[in-house]
Amino acid sequence: MALAWPYCLTRNAHVVQEKLNQLEADLGQSRNQMSLGYTNPSTGKFMKASSVQLRNTMRTDSSEDVRKACWEVRLSCLVYCAVSLPGNTQL
């Protein structure tokens, strides 16, 4: 007979779940505070863009330099969010 799922969890599962919830909230807050966009390599002008716009521009723009600029911003966003998490010592 299988046990109900709450009984299968370890005694400290709620502690782990609370920590994960807090880390997700911190990550979301960190992302919300970022000013997203890329600098157009041809004009030097900053172009505001959401993460979805960056992804779409990276995939569809005819200029390799613009695609690269968008890629670098998306990559730096991932690193920024990872580094800004409390207690992170890996990056």
C-alpha positions as CSV (number, residue, x, y, z in Angstrom):
1,M,0.0,0.0,0.0
2,A,1.4,3.4,-1.0
3,L,1.7,6.1,1.6
4,A,0.1,9.5,0.9
5,W,2.6,12.0,-0.5
6,P,2.9,14.1,2.7
7,Y,4.1,11.1,4.6
8,C,6.8,10.3,2.0
9,L,8.5,13.7,2.4
10,T,11.4,14.1,4.8
11,R,10.8,16.0,8.0
12,N,12.7,19.0,6.7
13,A,10.9,19.2,3.3
14,H,8.9,22.3,4.3
15,V,12.2,24.1,5.2
16,V,13.6,23.3,1.7
17,Q,10.3,24.3,0.1
18,E,10.3,27.7,2.0
19,K,13.9,28.3,1.0
20,L,13.2,27.6,-2.7
21,N,10.1,29.8,-2.6
22,Q,12.3,32.6,-1.2
23,L,15.0,32.1,-3.8
24,E,12.4,32.3,-6.6
25,A,11.0,35.5,-5.1
26,D,14.4,37.0,-4.8
27,L,15.2,36.0,-8.4
28,G,11.9,37.5,-9.7
29,Q,12.6,40.8,-7.8
30,S,16.1,40.9,-9.2
31,R,14.8,40.5,-12.7
32,N,12.1,43.1,-12.2
33,Q,14.7,45.7,-11.2
34,M,16.8,45.3,-14.4
35,S,16.7,47.7,-17.2
36,L,16.5,45.5,-20.2
37,G,17.6,46.4,-23.7
38,Y,20.6,46.4,-26.0
39,T,22.9,48.9,-27.6
40,N,22.5,48.9,-31.3
41,P,26.1,48.5,-32.6
42,S,25.4,50.5,-35.7
43,T,24.0,53.6,-34.0
44,G,25.3,53.3,-30.5
45,K,21.7,54.0,-29.3
46,F,20.2,52.0,-26.4
47,M,17.1,50.1,-27.5
48,K,14.7,49.2,-24.6
49,A,13.5,45.6,-25.1
50,S,11.9,43.0,-22.9
51,S,13.4,39.5,-22.5
52,V,10.9,38.3,-25.2
53,Q,11.9,41.1,-27.6
54,L,15.6,40.4,-27.0
55,R,15.0,36.7,-27.8
56,N,13.0,37.5,-30.9
57,T,15.5,40.1,-32.2
58,M,18.3,37.6,-31.5
59,R,16.6,35.1,-33.7
60,T,15.3,37.3,-36.5
61,D,17.4,40.5,-37.0
62,S,19.3,40.6,-40.3
63,S,22.3,42.1,-38.6
64,E,24.7,39.6,-36.9
65,D,26.0,42.4,-34.7
66,V,22.5,43.2,-33.4
67,R,21.8,39.5,-32.8
68,K,25.1,39.2,-30.9
69,A,24.3,42.3,-28.8
70,C,21.0,40.8,-27.8
71,W,22.6,37.4,-27.0
72,E,25.2,39.1,-24.8
73,V,22.5,41.0,-22.9
74,R,20.4,37.8,-22.3
75,L,23.6,36.0,-21.1
76,S,24.5,38.8,-18.8
77,C,20.9,38.8,-17.4
78,L,21.3,35.1,-16.4
79,V,24.6,35.7,-14.8
80,Y,23.4,38.8,-12.9
81,C,20.3,37.0,-11.6
82,A,22.4,34.0,-10.5
83,V,25.1,36.2,-8.8
84,S,22.5,38.4,-7.1
85,L,20.9,35.5,-5.2
86,P,21.7,35.6,-1.5
87,G,24.3,33.2,-0.3
88,N,25.6,32.5,-3.8
89,T,29.3,31.7,-3.8
90,Q,29.6,29.8,-7.0
91,L,29.8,32.6,-9.6
